[in-house]
Amino acid sequence: MRRFKRGNYCFFRLEHQLDPPIDSTEQHPQYRQRLLISTDEMNVLLVITVMFALLHLGKNQSCTTKSGQDEYKDFVKKHFVQKKFDRKSRVQWKKYIEDKGLCHREEQSFLEQEDQKNVEAICGVKGHQVQDIYQPKQKNLCISTGKMIMYHLKVENKCEVTVCRREKTPVVVACNKVANKCLPVHFQEFAKQKAGTTSCNGG
């Protein structure tokens, strides 16, 4: 190394290359080893990323299908009693069903109107996705964490209500995406379906 003076400053010039060439992996195997480790780390990160993405997609299958507002409104009409009357009277049930134009449905299930928000919440934080063995192809069924009062009717010719049964049971609904919100669009009769560990909103 030579030293030159210029005023009050010193300048240095290197005459020999002290560091090995970066691309000389054969002469310096530690560089090749470091490259291999980096590649392995990248592969691990890629696997973790893919697994996380698949897990995330599987968590919220209940709201991957889109539905229109009409489907939700139809669900409300078919399954929430929106009038006060004697729930034990089959004659009054008949009148209610006639007024709503629901006589064509042989088996019907209703909830009280004050439970509407609770049923909507099944598709959010107050519901769990039903275990896969009970799921349809869409895998959009969710079950309530608690029980609600339901009325199950059997309707025959001329809108005659032949069966009126009241029970307190978990509620199972199909949840779809309605205007960017996860809402129930179909009622599924409770038949001992088991809840999974994932909440209906994917959490």
Short mmCIF file of the C-alpha atoms (twelve columns), coordinates in Angstrom:
data_MODEL
# 
_entry.id   MODEL 
# 
loop_
_atom_site.group_PDB 
_atom_site.id 
_atom_site.type_symbol 
_atom_site.label_atom_id 
_atom_site.label_alt_id 
_atom_site.label_comp_id 
_atom_site.label_asym_id 
_atom_site.label_seq_id 
_atom_site.Cartn_x 
_atom_site.Cartn_y 
_atom_site.Cartn_z 
_atom_site.pdbx_PDB_model_num 
ATOM 1   C CA . MET A 1   0.000    0.000   0.000  1 
ATOM 2   C CA . ARG A 2   1.335    3.389   -1.007 1 
ATOM 3   C CA . ARG A 3   0.660    6.608   0.768  1 
ATOM 4   C CA . PHE A 4   0.412    10.001  -0.857 1 
ATOM 5   C CA . LYS A 5   0.191    13.348  0.798  1 
ATOM 6   C CA . ARG A 6   -1.921   16.148  -0.555 1 
ATOM 7   C CA . GLY A 7   -2.279   19.092  1.775  1 
ATOM 8   C CA . ASN A 8   -3.635   17.958  5.133  1 
ATOM 9   C CA . TYR A 9   -5.305   14.807  3.766  1 
ATOM 10  C CA . CYS A 10  -4.020   11.339  3.144  1 
ATOM 11  C CA . PHE A 11  -5.067   9.174   0.216  1 
ATOM 12  C CA . PHE A 12  -4.689   5.381   0.121  1 
ATOM 13  C CA . ARG A 13  -4.617   3.028   -2.842 1 
ATOM 14  C CA . LEU A 14  -4.927   -0.732  -2.511 1 
ATOM 15  C CA . GLU A 15  -2.518   -2.735  -4.623 1 
ATOM 16  C CA . HIS A 16  -3.766   -6.224  -3.551 1 
ATOM 17  C CA . GLN A 17  -7.287   -7.667  -3.443 1 
ATOM 18  C CA . LEU A 18  -7.820   -8.785  0.145  1 
ATOM 19  C CA . ASP A 19  -11.368  -10.136 -0.038 1 
ATOM 20  C CA . PRO A 20  -12.182  -13.233 -2.128 1 
ATOM 21  C CA . PRO A 21  -14.387  -12.764 -5.210 1 
ATOM 22  C CA . ILE A 22  -18.044  -13.116 -4.302 1 
ATOM 23  C CA . ASP A 23  -18.748  -15.526 -7.131 1 
ATOM 24  C CA . SER A 24  -15.834  -17.782 -6.347 1 
ATOM 25  C CA . THR A 25  -17.867  -20.445 -4.577 1 
ATOM 26  C CA . GLU A 26  -15.459  -23.245 -5.440 1 
ATOM 27  C CA . GLN A 27  -12.559  -21.535 -3.732 1 
ATOM 28  C CA . HIS A 28  -14.722  -20.476 -0.797 1 
ATOM 29  C CA . PRO A 29  -17.287  -23.182 0.044  1 
ATOM 30  C CA . GLN A 30  -18.710  -21.111 2.908  1 
ATOM 31  C CA . TYR A 31  -20.402  -18.869 0.313  1 
ATOM 32  C CA . ARG A 32  -21.977  -21.857 -1.428 1 
ATOM 33  C CA . GLN A 33  -23.204  -23.154 1.932  1 
ATOM 34  C CA . ARG A 34  -24.760  -19.793 2.750  1 
ATOM 35  C CA . LEU A 35  -26.586  -19.774 -0.607 1 
ATOM 36  C CA . LEU A 36  -27.959  -23.241 0.064  1 
ATOM 37  C CA . ILE A 37  -29.211  -22.219 3.496  1 
ATOM 38  C CA . SER A 38  -30.934  -19.190 2.004  1 
ATOM 39  C CA . THR A 39  -32.695  -21.385 -0.552 1 
ATOM 40  C CA . ASP A 40  -33.914  -23.756 2.163  1 
ATOM 41  C CA . GLU A 41  -35.196  -20.845 4.204  1 
ATOM 42  C CA . MET A 42  -37.098  -19.520 1.192  1 
ATOM 43  C CA . ASN A 43  -38.687  -22.935 0.612  1 
ATOM 44  C CA . VAL A 44  -39.811  -23.104 4.246  1 
ATOM 45  C CA . LEU A 45  -41.313  -19.623 4.035  1 
ATOM 46  C CA . LEU A 46  -43.127  -20.570 0.827  1 
ATOM 47  C CA . VAL A 47  -44.654  -23.681 2.422  1 
ATOM 48  C CA . ILE A 48  -45.774  -21.696 5.479  1 
ATOM 49  C CA . THR A 49  -47.337  -19.029 3.252  1 
ATOM 50  C CA . VAL A 50  -49.276  -21.597 1.200  1 
ATOM 51  C CA . MET A 51  -50.496  -23.406 4.325  1 
ATOM 52  C CA . PHE A 52  -51.649  -20.133 5.885  1 
ATOM 53  C CA . ALA A 53  -53.507  -19.175 2.713  1 
ATOM 54  C CA . LEU A 54  -55.280  -22.545 2.531  1 
ATOM 55  C CA . LEU A 55  -56.185  -22.362 6.207  1 
ATOM 56  C CA . HIS A 56  -57.558  -18.860 5.785  1 
ATOM 57  C CA . LEU A 57  -59.654  -19.883 2.792  1 
ATOM 58  C CA . GLY A 58  -61.094  -22.825 4.658  1 
ATOM 59  C CA . LYS A 59  -62.070  -20.828 7.701  1 
ATOM 60  C CA . ASN A 60  -64.825  -18.760 6.210  1 
ATOM 61  C CA . GLN A 61  -66.471  -20.978 3.646  1 
ATOM 62  C CA . SER A 62  -69.854  -20.047 5.075  1 
ATOM 63  C CA . CYS A 63  -69.859  -16.723 3.241  1 
ATOM 64  C CA . THR A 64  -68.144  -17.474 -0.047 1 
ATOM 65  C CA . THR A 65  -71.458  -17.732 -1.927 1 
ATOM 66  C CA . LYS A 66  -73.249  -14.508 -2.827 1 
ATOM 67  C CA . SER A 67  -76.992  -14.016 -2.443 1 
ATOM 68  C CA . GLY A 68  -79.286  -11.132 -3.250 1 
ATOM 69  C CA . GLN A 69  -81.291  -9.052  -0.806 1 
ATOM 70  C CA . ASP A 70  -84.451  -10.840 -1.970 1 
ATOM 71  C CA . GLU A 71  -83.170  -14.163 -0.631 1 
ATOM 72  C CA . TYR A 72  -82.612  -12.693 2.810  1 
ATOM 73  C CA . LYS A 73  -86.015  -10.973 2.788  1 
ATOM 74  C CA . ASP A 74  -87.617  -14.268 1.749  1 
ATOM 75  C CA . PHE A 75  -85.843  -16.008 4.627  1 
ATOM 76  C CA . VAL A 76  -87.218  -13.436 7.094  1 
ATOM 77  C CA . LYS A 77  -90.735  -13.800 5.701  1 
ATOM 78  C CA . LYS A 78  -90.693  -17.594 5.917  1 
ATOM 79  C CA . HIS A 79  -89.114  -18.015 9.338  1 
ATOM 80  C CA . PHE A 80  -89.936  -15.081 11.641 1 
ATOM 81  C CA . VAL A 81  -93.388  -14.559 13.143 1 
ATOM 82  C CA . GLN A 82  -94.127  -10.871 12.613 1 
ATOM 83  C CA . LYS A 83  -97.472  -10.676 14.381 1 
ATOM 84  C CA . LYS A 84  -98.825  -11.328 17.851 1 
ATOM 85  C CA . PHE A 85  -101.368 -14.138 18.233 1 
ATOM 86  C CA . ASP A 86  -101.890 -17.254 20.312 1 
ATOM 87  C CA . ARG A 87  -99.035  -19.555 19.307 1 
ATOM 88  C CA . LYS A 88  -100.947 -22.568 20.655 1 
ATOM 89  C CA . SER A 89  -103.880 -22.029 18.293 1 
ATOM 90  C CA . ARG A 90  -103.705 -23.917 14.994 1 
ATOM 91  C CA . VAL A 91  -106.603 -21.789 13.703 1 
ATOM 92  C CA . GLN A 92  -104.621 -18.599 14.254 1 
ATOM 93  C CA . TRP A 93  -101.529 -20.147 12.725 1 
ATOM 94  C CA . LYS A 94  -103.619 -20.968 9.677  1 
ATOM 95  C CA . LYS A 95  -104.769 -17.362 9.362  1 
ATOM 96  C CA . TYR A 96  -101.218 -16.071 9.733  1 
ATOM 97  C CA . ILE A 97  -99.882  -18.434 7.057  1 
ATOM 98  C CA . GLU A 98  -102.716 -17.516 4.704  1 
ATOM 99  C CA . ASP A 99  -102.019 -13.806 5.178  1 
ATOM 100 C CA . LYS A 100 -98.325  -14.372 4.365  1 
ATOM 101 C CA . GLY A 101 -99.065  -16.543 1.318  1 
ATOM 102 C CA . LEU A 102 -97.192  -19.545 2.700  1 
ATOM 103 C CA . CYS A 103 -99.867  -22.238 2.372  1 
ATOM 104 C CA . HIS A 104 -97.911  -24.107 -0.311 1 
ATOM 105 C CA . ARG A 105 -95.179  -25.120 2.136  1 
ATOM 106 C CA . GLU A 106 -96.021  -28.433 3.799  1 
ATOM 107 C CA . GLU A 107 -93.483  -28.189 6.632  1 
ATOM 108 C CA . GLN A 108 -92.663  -24.829 8.137  1 
ATOM 109 C CA . SER A 109 -90.500  -23.551 10.969 1 
ATOM 110 C CA . PHE A 110 -90.725  -20.166 12.662 1 
ATOM 111 C CA . LEU A 111 -88.822  -18.156 15.244 1 
ATOM 112 C CA . GLU A 112 -89.951  -15.158 17.238 1 
ATOM 113 C CA . GLN A 113 -89.244  -11.804 15.604 1 
ATOM 114 C CA . GLU A 114 -87.246  -10.623 18.609 1 
ATOM 115 C CA . ASP A 115 -84.718  -13.370 17.836 1 
ATOM 116 C CA . GLN A 116 -83.991  -12.025 14.350 1 
ATOM 117 C CA . LYS A 117 -80.767  -10.283 15.421 1 
ATOM 118 C CA . ASN A 118 -79.683  -13.400 17.315 1 
ATOM 119 C CA . VAL A 119 -80.195  -15.507 14.197 1 
ATOM 120 C CA . GLU A 120 -78.237  -13.024 12.093 1 
ATOM 121 C CA . ALA A 121 -75.443  -13.251 14.672 1 
ATOM 122 C CA . ILE A 122 -75.160  -16.996 13.996 1 
ATOM 123 C CA . CYS A 123 -73.477  -15.989 10.735 1 
ATOM 124 C CA . GLY A 124 -71.006  -13.918 12.767 1 
ATOM 125 C CA . VAL A 125 -69.399  -14.255 16.160 1 
ATOM 126 C CA . LYS A 126 -72.325  -16.062 17.845 1 
ATOM 127 C CA . GLY A 127 -72.291  -19.103 15.602 1 
ATOM 128 C CA . HIS A 128 -69.938  -21.912 14.641 1 
ATOM 129 C CA . GLN A 129 -69.524  -23.683 11.359 1 
ATOM 130 C CA . VAL A 130 -71.153  -27.101 11.405 1 
ATOM 131 C CA . GLN A 131 -68.712  -30.000 11.258 1 
ATOM 132 C CA . ASP A 132 -67.872  -31.102 7.718  1 
ATOM 133 C CA . ILE A 133 -69.706  -34.434 7.953  1 
ATOM 134 C CA . TYR A 134 -73.000  -32.521 8.325  1 
ATOM 135 C CA . GLN A 135 -72.242  -29.938 5.639  1 
ATOM 136 C CA . PRO A 136 -73.780  -29.763 2.150  1 
ATOM 137 C CA . LYS A 137 -71.616  -29.205 -0.905 1 
ATOM 138 C CA . GLN A 138 -71.541  -25.423 -0.308 1 
ATOM 139 C CA . LYS A 139 -70.274  -25.924 3.270  1 
ATOM 140 C CA . ASN A 140 -72.175  -22.858 4.425  1 
ATOM 141 C CA . LEU A 141 -74.115  -24.204 7.420  1 
ATOM 142 C CA . CYS A 142 -73.627  -22.569 10.811 1 
ATOM 143 C CA . ILE A 143 -75.136  -23.435 14.179 1 
ATOM 144 C CA . SER A 144 -76.024  -21.200 17.116 1 
ATOM 145 C CA . THR A 145 -74.059  -21.407 20.353 1 
ATOM 146 C CA . GLY A 146 -77.317  -21.293 22.357 1 
ATOM 147 C CA . LYS A 147 -80.934  -22.391 22.017 1 
ATOM 148 C CA . MET A 148 -83.951  -20.473 20.740 1 
ATOM 149 C CA . ILE A 149 -87.709  -21.071 20.768 1 
ATOM 150 C CA . MET A 150 -88.995  -22.493 17.492 1 
ATOM 151 C CA . TYR A 151 -92.420  -23.472 16.158 1 
ATOM 152 C CA . HIS A 152 -92.652  -26.379 13.734 1 
ATOM 153 C CA . LEU A 153 -95.839  -26.696 11.693 1 
ATOM 154 C CA . LYS A 154 -97.266  -29.236 9.300  1 
ATOM 155 C CA . VAL A 155 -99.623  -27.743 6.730  1 
ATOM 156 C CA . GLU A 156 -101.986 -29.815 4.607  1 
ATOM 157 C CA . ASN A 157 -104.770 -29.125 2.085  1 
ATOM 158 C CA . LYS A 158 -106.515 -25.760 2.217  1 
ATOM 159 C CA . CYS A 159 -103.806 -24.436 4.544  1 
ATOM 160 C CA . GLU A 160 -104.964 -26.573 7.446  1 
ATOM 161 C CA . VAL A 161 -102.370 -26.712 10.224 1 
ATOM 162 C CA . THR A 162 -102.431 -30.288 11.504 1 
ATOM 163 C CA . VAL A 163 -99.318  -30.142 13.689 1 
ATOM 164 C CA . CYS A 164 -98.015  -27.281 15.813 1 
ATOM 165 C CA . ARG A 165 -94.962  -28.110 17.913 1 
ATOM 166 C CA . ARG A 166 -92.968  -25.707 20.102 1 
ATOM 167 C CA . GLU A 167 -89.438  -26.485 21.204 1 
ATOM 168 C CA . LYS A 168 -86.246  -24.821 22.368 1 
ATOM 169 C CA . THR A 169 -83.352  -25.946 20.244 1 
ATOM 170 C CA . PRO A 170 -80.096  -24.857 18.577 1 
ATOM 171 C CA . VAL A 171 -80.681  -23.091 15.266 1 
ATOM 172 C CA . VAL A 172 -78.936  -24.139 12.057 1 
ATOM 173 C CA . VAL A 173 -78.857  -21.774 9.072  1 
ATOM 174 C CA . ALA A 174 -77.053  -21.425 5.756  1 
ATOM 175 C CA . CYS A 175 -75.010  -18.222 5.647  1 
ATOM 176 C CA . ASN A 176 -74.231  -16.402 2.417  1 
ATOM 177 C CA . LYS A 177 -72.759  -13.040 1.515  1 
ATOM 178 C CA . VAL A 178 -75.532  -10.470 1.119  1 
ATOM 179 C CA . ALA A 179 -74.369  -6.947  0.217  1 
ATOM 180 C CA . ASN A 180 -70.951  -7.553  1.800  1 
ATOM 181 C CA . LYS A 181 -72.518  -8.905  4.990  1 
ATOM 182 C CA . CYS A 182 -72.757  -12.518 6.117  1 
ATOM 183 C CA . LEU A 183 -76.470  -13.259 6.621  1 
ATOM 184 C CA . PRO A 184 -78.758  -16.315 6.904  1 
ATOM 185 C CA . VAL A 185 -80.628  -17.225 3.718  1 
ATOM 186 C CA . HIS A 186 -81.874  -20.736 4.489  1 
ATOM 187 C CA . PHE A 187 -83.115  -22.585 7.565  1 
ATOM 188 C CA . GLN A 188 -81.945  -26.140 8.203  1 
ATOM 189 C CA . GLU A 189 -83.777  -28.315 10.728 1 
ATOM 190 C CA . PHE A 190 -81.675  -29.224 13.737 1 
ATOM 191 C CA . ALA A 191 -80.857  -32.935 13.529 1 
ATOM 192 C CA . LYS A 192 -78.115  -33.284 16.137 1 
ATOM 193 C CA . GLN A 193 -75.539  -31.534 13.969 1 
ATOM 194 C CA . LYS A 194 -72.300  -30.841 15.818 1 
ATOM 195 C CA . ALA A 195 -70.501  -27.512 15.860 1 
ATOM 196 C CA . GLY A 196 -66.933  -27.261 14.661 1 
ATOM 197 C CA . THR A 197 -64.209  -25.214 16.329 1 
ATOM 198 C CA . THR A 198 -64.312  -22.331 13.865 1 
ATOM 199 C CA . SER A 199 -66.703  -19.435 14.310 1 
ATOM 200 C CA . CYS A 200 -69.003  -18.736 11.409 1 
ATOM 201 C CA . ASN A 201 -67.245  -15.477 10.570 1 
ATOM 202 C CA . GLY A 202 -63.968  -17.381 10.141 1 
ATOM 203 C CA . GLY A 203 -62.353  -16.502 13.454 1 
# 
